Amino acid sequence: MRDRLRDRAIMVIGAGTGIGAAVVARLCDEGARVCVADINFPAAEALAARMTAAGHCAFAVAIDIADETSVGAAFAQALAVLGRLDGVHANAADLRTIFADSDALDVDLAVFDRTMAVNLRGALLCTRAALPHLLAAGGGALVYTSSDAWVAGEPERPAYAMSKSGLNALMRHVASRWGRQDITANAVAPGFVMTPEMIAGGQVPPAFVDQCLKQVRSPRLGTVDDIAGVVAMLLSDDGRWINGQVIHVNGGTLLR
Ligand SMILES: NC(=O)c1ccc[n+]([C@@H]2O[C@H](COP(=O)([O-])OP(=O)(O)OC[C@H]3O[C@@H](n4cnc5c(N)ncnc54)[C@H](O)[C@@H]3O)[C@@H](O)[C@H]2O)c1
């Protein structure tokens, strides 16, 4: 397993913290050369430095996926170092306003617009920037991070769920349009995962954690590593005949 991604050139976007950071560590562990891209550049830089110190090949670039110019510049920087692109994990989402994403009657349109600008339009911008390079490499893998929320029908967080539904539609489009050119596009849809930053921040209400534990069929909540393993598989040859799928990684919270 350690060499499964040997020398693969992979960009992880939204990689500074949480699930993205775990994906970076997993890809490095499997031998990939990794571009660590995030709007939180200090976090991306610190992670890339930790990976490099551990003997891996990783470097950081700044990216704001809501800004087309920034996306273009980040991909140019990534390509200048990597020389090619074999895979992209579009993982970024703006989660700062998720608790203000109340319901369809009440949600502030600024919250709705920002959610769409990052989670959905940003994913499209990343897709547009990535595809020419993946095609130039003779094929490659795009992995998006969706969420159980896209299908859960929750009474809150409508903008977030809509953004993730749209993301899945984009992913299916990419798989259909470019699959014959050996592009795979898939989405990983996590259930609730306590990231190291959430644990350290202590801001997730214990009642919410208890509720998630009651809903999950596994004996525990998910970890960032549970998600990273599936993303790595989709970016490897083990995932080359998986295309156009939303893969739920949720301990059985939703049965699909
Ligand atoms: N943690 C969970 O329970 C959970 C569940 C389902 C889905 N997800 C999804 O997993 C992904 C990662 O979430 P996480 O929980 O690790 O949270 P996180 O906040 O730690 O990760 C999101 C990353 O995206 C970056 N980002 C935000 N806006 C950006 C922008 N405009 N441009 C570039 N980067 C930007 C952040 O800086 C951060 O590093 C998200 O897509 C989220 O919707 C998380």
The ligand as an SDF file (V2000), in Angstrom:
LIG
                    3D

 44 48  0  0  0  0  0  0  0  0999 V2000
  -16.2550   17.2740    9.0660 N   0  0  0  0  0  0  0  0  0  0  0  0
  -17.4180   16.7730    8.7080 C   0  0  0  0  0  0  0  0  0  0  0  0
  -18.2140   16.2650    9.5160 O   0  0  0  0  0  0  0  0  0  0  0  0
  -17.8340   16.7960    7.2490 C   0  0  0  0  0  0  0  0  0  0  0  0
  -18.9830   16.0590    6.8880 C   0  0  0  0  0  0  0  0  0  0  0  0
  -19.3770   16.0570    5.5610 C   0  0  0  0  0  0  0  0  0  0  0  0
  -18.6570   16.7640    4.6320 C   0  0  0  0  0  0  0  0  0  0  0  0
  -17.5480   17.4780    5.0090 N   0  0  0  0  0  0  0  0  0  0  0  0
  -16.8330   18.1910    3.9590 C   0  0  0  0  0  0  0  0  0  0  0  0
  -15.4580   17.8850    4.0830 O   0  0  0  0  0  0  0  0  0  0  0  0
  -14.6890   18.9680    3.5470 C   0  0  0  0  0  0  0  0  0  0  0  0
  -13.6250   19.3570    4.5630 C   0  0  0  0  0  0  0  0  0  0  0  0
  -14.2670   19.8010    5.7380 O   0  0  0  0  0  0  0  0  0  0  0  0
  -13.5970   19.7290    7.1940 P   0  0  0  0  0  0  0  0  0  0  0  0
  -14.6390   19.2330    8.1120 O   0  0  0  0  0  0  0  0  0  0  0  0
  -12.2880   19.0520    7.1230 O   0  0  0  0  0  0  0  0  0  0  0  0
  -13.4500   21.2860    7.5410 O   0  0  0  0  0  0  0  0  0  0  0  0
  -12.2150   22.3060    7.4280 P   0  0  0  0  0  0  0  0  0  0  0  0
  -12.7990   23.6550    7.6260 O   0  0  0  0  0  0  0  0  0  0  0  0
  -11.1280   21.8680    8.3480 O   0  0  0  0  0  0  0  0  0  0  0  0
  -11.7080   22.1320    5.9410 O   0  0  0  0  0  0  0  0  0  0  0  0
  -12.0700   23.0000    4.8880 C   0  0  0  0  0  0  0  0  0  0  0  0
  -10.8030   23.5660    4.2730 C   0  0  0  0  0  0  0  0  0  0  0  0
  -11.1760   24.3720    3.1540 O   0  0  0  0  0  0  0  0  0  0  0  0
  -10.4560   25.5980    3.2270 C   0  0  0  0  0  0  0  0  0  0  0  0
  -11.1900   26.6550    2.5280 N   0  0  0  0  0  0  0  0  0  0  0  0
  -12.3110   27.3070    2.9420 C   0  0  0  0  0  0  0  0  0  0  0  0
  -12.6630   28.2350    2.0420 N   0  0  0  0  0  0  0  0  0  0  0  0
  -11.7540   28.1710    1.0260 C   0  0  0  0  0  0  0  0  0  0  0  0
  -11.5890   28.8810   -0.1870 C   0  0  0  0  0  0  0  0  0  0  0  0
  -12.4060   29.8720   -0.5450 N   0  0  0  0  0  0  0  0  0  0  0  0
  -10.5520   28.5470   -0.9950 N   0  0  0  0  0  0  0  0  0  0  0  0
   -9.6950   27.5520   -0.6350 C   0  0  0  0  0  0  0  0  0  0  0  0
   -9.7870   26.8660    0.5070 N   0  0  0  0  0  0  0  0  0  0  0  0
  -10.8190   27.1650    1.3310 C   0  0  0  0  0  0  0  0  0  0  0  0
  -10.3180   25.8680    4.7190 C   0  0  0  0  0  0  0  0  0  0  0  0
   -9.2750   26.7910    4.9970 O   0  0  0  0  0  0  0  0  0  0  0  0
  -10.0560   24.4690    5.2690 C   0  0  0  0  0  0  0  0  0  0  0  0
   -8.6910   24.1540    5.2630 O   0  0  0  0  0  0  0  0  0  0  0  0
  -15.6770   20.0720    3.2070 C   0  0  0  0  0  0  0  0  0  0  0  0
  -15.9680   20.0130    1.8250 O   0  0  0  0  0  0  0  0  0  0  0  0
  -16.9100   19.7060    4.0180 C   0  0  0  0  0  0  0  0  0  0  0  0
  -18.0940   20.2100    3.4440 O   0  0  0  0  0  0  0  0  0  0  0  0
  -17.1370   17.5110    6.2950 C   0  0  0  0  0  0  0  0  0  0  0  0
  1  2  1  0
  2  3  2  0
  2  4  1  0
  4  5  1  0
  4 44  2  0
  5  6  2  0
  6  7  1  0
  7  8  2  0
  8  9  1  0
  8 44  1  0
  9 10  1  0
  9 42  1  0
 10 11  1  0
 11 12  1  0
 11 40  1  0
 12 13  1  0
 13 14  1  0
 14 15  2  0
 14 16  1  0
 14 17  1  0
 17 18  1  0
 18 19  2  0
 18 20  1  0
 18 21  1  0
 21 22  1  0
 22 23  1  0
 23 24  1  0
 23 38  1  0
 24 25  1  0
 25 26  1  0
 25 36  1  0
 26 27  1  0
 26 35  1  0
 27 28  2  0
 28 29  1  0
 29 30  1  0
 29 35  2  0
 30 31  1  0
 30 32  2  0
 32 33  1  0
 33 34  2  0
 34 35  1  0
 36 37  1  0
 36 38  1  0
 38 39  1  0
 40 41  1  0
 40 42  1  0
 42 43  1  0
M  CHG  2   8   1  16  -1
M  END
$$$$
